[in-house]
Amino acid sequence: MHQRRLGAGGPLVSAVGLGCMGMSQSYGPGNDEESVRTLNRALDLGVTFFDTAAVYGAGANERLIGPVVRRRRSEVFLATKCGILAGSSGTPYPGAGVSSALDGSPAEITRSCDASLQRLGIDVIDLFYLHRVDPKTPIEESVGAMARLVEAGKVRYLGLSEAGPGTLRRAHEVHPISALQSEYSLWFREPEDSVLVTCRSLGIAFVPFSPLGRGFLSGHVKKGATLAEGDLRRDLPRFQGDALDHNLRLVASLEAMAERKGCTASQLALAWLLSRGEDIVPIPGTKRQTYLEINAAATAVALSADDLALLNDTFPPDAAAGERYMPAMMAWVDRA
Ligand SMILES: NC(=O)c1ccc[n+]([C@@H]2O[C@H](COP(=O)([O-])OP(=O)(O)OC[C@H]3O[C@@H](n4cnc5c(N)ncnc54)[C@H](OP(=O)(O)O)[C@@H]3O)[C@@H](O)[C@H]2O)c1
């Protein structure tokens, strides 16, 4: 597995990571035994950059991956996140069946870090993200608290998620930010003209979440497919009505192109992201060994100039129809 650096002078991580969220929420029923096999298979293949969060499964995701991380601690680069409270009154947290609220206060960040360490059963978190910028707390205060966790030896590197360019700059002045984790894929290219430019000017790595468009870009979500009760995608505008029909036509082009190249649509989507720069480290999510193996092998898919031109023509920045989130979740995206 190739490696990429998280930020200027930062640590090396696998060029393709493993998103663990779907093992505990969002995309249908989980299967803990298969998830554990997937985590171990990932490490065997050199996919060592694991992504979780305190809020995933309201702590269940950290508890699930904890034993594997502990047993193979030296092999894993573990990222987790703070700042979204599960189980509080507020916005329904998508696909998790609980309400949630943002809290980026220093007290909550400190508490959340200790709780994550305990659930994971480890003594240091490799990369600690603020999951969403809390409009009630100046970013300097949130990142100040995170910096104190670095000083205390509980955290090694810091990151933000879904932060806008101005917020990222302010945060980076308080403490070096190693990575920004935000949505980025063939069907969501908005970061290219905004926050990705800022990341590059500051030497911050970009970690695309939902790099497969929440599975849509794999071609496995079909017209009329019944997504499980509670599956987040049932509520997302891109998976509904006319937008879904439009987006399925886009994915059909991707699948045709993948067939010509002898790879899968998901591999093509990941290879495109990897081609966008050495500072891009996607974290496709899966709970299955089969998908993990396919996604890891995307690093071997070489794209020619013609391939890239065709992908760019097929997926221009406004190619997909529908918003990527429902309004309540969109309100949590920082654009400052
Ligand atoms: N910072 C944030 O706010 C934020 C938001 C969303 C996600 N994330 C992180 O980013 C990670 C990845 O994003 P994501 O999970 O939302 O979306 P994703 O990686 O775009 O897609 C995940 C979905 O694709 C399916 N899939 C994966 N590989 C496949 C393949 N080769 N062929 C067919 N289907 C495949 C998975 O199926 P199965 O579930 O059946 O395996 C799952 O339903 C998450 O796990 C999480 O750690 C962060």
The ligand as an SDF file (V2000), in Angstrom:
LIG
                    3D

 48 52  0  0  0  0  0  0  0  0999 V2000
  -16.5010   14.0010    8.9180 N   0  0  0  0  0  0  0  0  0  0  0  0
  -17.7510   13.7140    8.6080 C   0  0  0  0  0  0  0  0  0  0  0  0
  -18.6740   14.4810    8.8660 O   0  0  0  0  0  0  0  0  0  0  0  0
  -18.0450   12.4030    7.9290 C   0  0  0  0  0  0  0  0  0  0  0  0
  -19.2710   12.2060    7.2650 C   0  0  0  0  0  0  0  0  0  0  0  0
  -19.4820   10.9830    6.6390 C   0  0  0  0  0  0  0  0  0  0  0  0
  -18.5100    9.9950    6.6820 C   0  0  0  0  0  0  0  0  0  0  0  0
  -17.3350   10.2100    7.3520 N   0  0  0  0  0  0  0  0  0  0  0  0
  -16.2600    9.2080    7.4060 C   0  0  0  0  0  0  0  0  0  0  0  0
  -15.9030    8.8700    6.0760 O   0  0  0  0  0  0  0  0  0  0  0  0
  -16.0280    7.4560    5.8850 C   0  0  0  0  0  0  0  0  0  0  0  0
  -16.4130    7.1460    4.4550 C   0  0  0  0  0  0  0  0  0  0  0  0
  -17.6180    7.8020    4.0910 O   0  0  0  0  0  0  0  0  0  0  0  0
  -19.0110    7.0410    3.9460 P   0  0  0  0  0  0  0  0  0  0  0  0
  -18.9180    5.7190    4.6150 O   0  0  0  0  0  0  0  0  0  0  0  0
  -20.0400    8.0060    4.3650 O   0  0  0  0  0  0  0  0  0  0  0  0
  -19.2350    6.8790    2.3910 O   0  0  0  0  0  0  0  0  0  0  0  0
  -18.5160    6.1090    1.2000 P   0  0  0  0  0  0  0  0  0  0  0  0
  -17.1840    5.6410    1.6210 O   0  0  0  0  0  0  0  0  0  0  0  0
  -18.6320    7.0280    0.0540 O   0  0  0  0  0  0  0  0  0  0  0  0
  -19.5170    4.8980    0.9500 O   0  0  0  0  0  0  0  0  0  0  0  0
  -19.8070    3.9290    1.9030 C   0  0  0  0  0  0  0  0  0  0  0  0
  -20.8710    3.0150    1.3250 C   0  0  0  0  0  0  0  0  0  0  0  0
  -20.3640    2.4360    0.1380 O   0  0  0  0  0  0  0  0  0  0  0  0
  -20.4390    1.0200    0.2020 C   0  0  0  0  0  0  0  0  0  0  0  0
  -19.2100    0.5230   -0.4380 N   0  0  0  0  0  0  0  0  0  0  0  0
  -17.9350    0.7150   -0.0260 C   0  0  0  0  0  0  0  0  0  0  0  0
  -17.0730    0.1450   -0.8870 N   0  0  0  0  0  0  0  0  0  0  0  0
  -17.8100   -0.4060   -1.8650 C   0  0  0  0  0  0  0  0  0  0  0  0
  -17.4980   -1.1380   -3.0350 C   0  0  0  0  0  0  0  0  0  0  0  0
  -16.2350   -1.3970   -3.3700 N   0  0  0  0  0  0  0  0  0  0  0  0
  -18.5190   -1.5610   -3.8160 N   0  0  0  0  0  0  0  0  0  0  0  0
  -19.8140   -1.3030   -3.4870 C   0  0  0  0  0  0  0  0  0  0  0  0
  -20.1720   -0.5930   -2.4010 N   0  0  0  0  0  0  0  0  0  0  0  0
  -19.1740   -0.1610   -1.5870 C   0  0  0  0  0  0  0  0  0  0  0  0
  -20.5310    0.6690    1.6670 C   0  0  0  0  0  0  0  0  0  0  0  0
  -21.2400   -0.5210    1.8000 O   0  0  0  0  0  0  0  0  0  0  0  0
  -21.2760   -1.3920    3.1570 P   0  0  0  0  0  0  0  0  0  0  0  0
  -21.7700   -0.4500    4.2210 O   0  0  0  0  0  0  0  0  0  0  0  0
  -22.2440   -2.4510    2.8160 O   0  0  0  0  0  0  0  0  0  0  0  0
  -19.9180   -1.8890    3.4290 O   0  0  0  0  0  0  0  0  0  0  0  0
  -21.2770    1.8780    2.2370 C   0  0  0  0  0  0  0  0  0  0  0  0
  -22.6740    1.6860    2.0840 O   0  0  0  0  0  0  0  0  0  0  0  0
  -17.0460    7.0350    6.9370 C   0  0  0  0  0  0  0  0  0  0  0  0
  -16.9680    5.6600    7.2230 O   0  0  0  0  0  0  0  0  0  0  0  0
  -16.6780    7.9150    8.0990 C   0  0  0  0  0  0  0  0  0  0  0  0
  -15.5830    7.3520    8.8170 O   0  0  0  0  0  0  0  0  0  0  0  0
  -17.0980   11.4140    7.9540 C   0  0  0  0  0  0  0  0  0  0  0  0
  1  2  1  0
  2  3  2  0
  2  4  1  0
  4  5  1  0
  4 48  2  0
  5  6  2  0
  6  7  1  0
  7  8  2  0
  8  9  1  0
  8 48  1  0
  9 10  1  0
  9 46  1  0
 10 11  1  0
 11 12  1  0
 11 44  1  0
 12 13  1  0
 13 14  1  0
 14 15  2  0
 14 16  1  0
 14 17  1  0
 17 18  1  0
 18 19  2  0
 18 20  1  0
 18 21  1  0
 21 22  1  0
 22 23  1  0
 23 24  1  0
 23 42  1  0
 24 25  1  0
 25 26  1  0
 25 36  1  0
 26 27  1  0
 26 35  1  0
 27 28  2  0
 28 29  1  0
 29 30  1  0
 29 35  2  0
 30 31  1  0
 30 32  2  0
 32 33  1  0
 33 34  2  0
 34 35  1  0
 36 37  1  0
 36 42  1  0
 37 38  1  0
 38 39  2  0
 38 40  1  0
 38 41  1  0
 42 43  1  0
 44 45  1  0
 44 46  1  0
 46 47  1  0
M  CHG  2   8   1  16  -1
M  END
$$$$
